[in-house]
């Protein structure tokens, strides 16, 4: 890749976040090549104007910037290092950008595994959810070298209206982890508080309006996260607790939040948050 502006972007993972990202990047004038394990998502991206790839390696070969937006740490590593993975097709000087929500320690492991390969790595996980992806108004927190961040910024501006560079590789994932830690703690507190108020006979909507104008107001309460689907919440808290265990940091509140979310997911019929069963 030359020092000129990035023009060719690849995206691995074309689901609820990746699909809208494709459309926004195409609208921004970038050439986009996409891949997903689900053929129907590749077809949908192709209808939007993206080039269809048969593998992550093919995406990498066609791209100066390769975005990865899949669900789990293991899936990110497979997309990078598996058969027909990114590292088999990537050109020297290309930038790999991990948009997935993964553990900061996984970013460090990936960086070490890339080693001396002539590619650059940033992590830039996404927040605000599916509607923000559709609207092109996501928030992304970025970890990586300043020069790589600035090279990728024009692409990020296609799908995010809030972009923050937090430090070296891994800092973006740390920021996203902490964001989720606070988000799900608020959601859990909101849910219990509203249950208590309901039990005491207070009108839920009147109380919600009052709370949003009070010192207890929060994004989770405003967006009704306590009522929304929570398919990724337990995975998010598993990352928090895993990183805390690695650092020997006691986070008792986060442990309780994870159990609250686990119970909520059981009530709503969600499966366990694993990429595959052991």
Secondary structure, 3 states (H helix, E strand, C coil): CCCCCCCEEEEECCCCCHHHHHHHHHHCCCEEEEECCCHHHHHHHHHHCCEECCCHHHHHHCCCEEEECCCCHHHHHHHHHCCCCHHHHCCCCCEEEECCCCCHHHHHHHHHHHCCCCCEEEECCEECCHHHHHHCCEEEEEECCHHHHHHHHHHHHHHEEEEEEEECCCHHHHHHHHHHHHHHHHHHHHHHHHHHHHHCCCCHHHHHHHHHCCCCCCHHHHCCCCCCCCCCHHHHHHHHHHHHHHHCCCCHHHHHHHHHHHHHHHHHCCCCCCCCCC
